[in-house]
Amino acid sequence: MSTVTRRKIAERSFFILCASAIVIPLGVLALLLWDVGRDAAPRIDVQFLTSFPSRKAALAGILPAIVGSLYLIVLTAAIALPIGVGAALYLEEYAKKGRLSSLIEINIANLAGVPSIIYGLLGLGVFVRVLGLGRSLLAGALTMALLVLPIVVMVTRESLRTVPGHLREAAWGLGATRWQIVRQIVLPQAFPGILTGAILAVSRAIGETAPLVAVGALTYMTFLPDGIDAPFTVLPIQIFNWVSRPQEAFLVNAAAGIAVLMATMLLLNSVAIYLRNRLQHQTGR
Amino acid sequence: MTAALASQRLPSTKIAVSSVHAWFGSNHVLKDVSLNFPEKSVTAIIGPSGCGKSTLLRSLNRMHELVEGARISGNILLDGKDIYDPGVDPVLLRRRVGMVFQKPNPFPSMTIRENVLSGLKLTGRLEHQSSDDIVRRALRGAALWDEVKDRLHSPGISLSGGQQQRLCIARSLAVRPDVLLMDEPCSALDPIASAKIEDLIHTLSADYTIVIVTHNMQQAARVSNYTAFMLHGELVEFSKTDQLFTAPRDPRTEDYITGKFG
């Protein structure tokens, strides 16, 4: 066999290997969506989306969970993004690079891998008990914010690093202060990347169940949360609750809940991706 | 007669550098450098890579100290005032001592017009009623006006490399500096674009004190009135350009300009 044919075969097999690496996960995802969709389709209607939970599966709905999830996500993002972006800005733009900053970097990376139940227990101890916030939306959002902070910090740092040094230099040379450079040059350039961090953080937070169980989210809400100090529930908890019931009809509810959860997540992410693409266009990348 | 006398007179000193040492960490990159940059003329700094010419340039607007681990000692006087005096704000100094970099670096998210105004906008000093004037004057000053006057709202990065570099010069001029530092401003450009920048440097020297770092000896000979030759962090020779290139005093200068090393 000539070396040319051998090279072509190698080329071809690597292509097939890479292609199957993308086909397999996409296939599994499609199967999952199809399976959930088939179970959920007959159950998703206006009644399901606008009703409160019920002992009767046919009357039960998912409204408090949708509202709770949305509130929780918005509140989590509102807490985690400013703190996370601020921390990343400090570490990247202000802090001296040295042993301490690499120690902090390693620790943040480790925190991103800490099991979420541990954050839940921390939230229960600190926010619910010590700070006396109770089993409230605020306590849940603070816990969730802790959970996603390392992701926000890491992704933001990464995107700050992609801002070319020569742009900073140009601004220095024009007599700008560090804050003027950060606000007008670095942040706008890094913003699309920061939004990616927000997408990842929100995707993570919306699907988390364990820490909220620990913090004490309810499983049976007959009213909507009316403030940040109100009790709440979220979609994954509602789904978990329905799945753990013996009746077949509740399992159908759970499938419908999963479909709603996935749709909500896709919707939030596509908004963020749309924003990012628009901004990327504007920042000339 | 009077004209002949005037051309004989030495120009006054704009920047006086005396006994300057600079370090990156433990790396001693400038060793006891002393020289006077004359006002409203072009001074070229030449020398092989790593000789400290860029460091010397960047110590003149205190950009050297932005690198972590960088240190400097000695005196640098701008118009007789020490720029390293604790009372001097480096940010304000950099508005008087502008800088043009090796690679053209217009802000990618800004239009041509916004790039020209960026120095004023960044520092919160932009007055909108005068901005058209500033844009026109700066672009004319950088010999770019005629080429871009009909597309001031196109992105700065849509220009060619040479035009981008002149846009960066316009951006520096808009801040109204006295001194322009240029760090190998033509090294990323083709010969035609370089020639335009060289012409521009010549014109600008009527109003500005210009210090240009270049690794291109022909360029130094063409654009500068004075030339400093540096080697291993030391200033070997500083004199009028024609003298340095035709009758160097130091054998090392002669070896360098005749291409024995470099």
Interface residues (C-beta under 8 A of the other chain):
Chain A: K96 K97 P164 H166 L167 E169 A170 A171 W172 G173 L174 G175 A176 T177 Q180 I181 Q184 I185 P188 Q189 Q282 T283 G284 R285
Chain B: N61 M63 L66 E68 V91 L92 L93 R94 R95 G98 M99 V100 F101 K103 N105 P106 F107 P108 S109 S118 G119 K121 L122 T123 G124 P155 I157 C168 R171 S172 V175
